[in-house]
Amino acid sequence: MSNLEQFKIDLKSLALGTHAFGFDLDDAYFAAIGAPAVSSGRLHCSLTIHSGEGFFDMDFHTEGSVVVSCDLCLEDMDQPILTDNHLVAKLGSDFSEDDDLVTVDENEGILDVSWFIYEFIELNIPLRHVHAPGKCNPAMMKILEEHSAARSGDGDDEGSTDSRWEVLRNIEIKD
């Protein structure tokens, strides 16, 4: 299991200036974070923090690929990820998130970036993910075509109706 401790950054201990961090994300990371949409992948995230007086400007660069299910054939497929994200943190009285500004409790001073990185990855996954043409599982595509033809009535004429709907036509609506 991935150690998520490496993603906890002590902002109070950072000196003024630029600081660089690197994180390798693998299956153990996705399991440890409890990722709802992704369970497998290989990525690298570079984090650059520019610390100033009371604020921390963070730039995330993440690239690699995650494994998602193809929407057509349901087989696993690699989805490339390349994303650059920006986040600003400041120390304050309580932890809060507001768009791209995170307020970290100044007594603690620790910011866990593990979930932010996951959100950046998930937001970079397209809503629809399918294999390149011809790469889907041929057996599954055949079954899908058979069911699509059966559902459409096997005919192109407008008079053909699915027999399941015929029963509904005979129902009378009484006011």
Disulfide bonds with the S-S distance in Angstrom:
none
